[in-house]
Amino acid sequence: MAKKDDPNYEQIRAHVPRNLARRFKQYCLDEDIDYSEGLEEVLAFFFTALDGANKNPLKKPR
């Protein structure tokens, strides 16, 4: 079953700075993975780190 048809997956979109998008695309090329798999890896890594630190170092103060 394709991810788009799998009820356990959901599509997300975002606008990000061009340099960040290019870096992400290069990461996916270097790792020979598609963007979906790359984003899944990056998000899993981020939230694992966030849970360990119990704070978000990237969050801008209000």
Helices and strands as residue ranges (DSSP letters): G 3-5, H 18-31, H 35-53
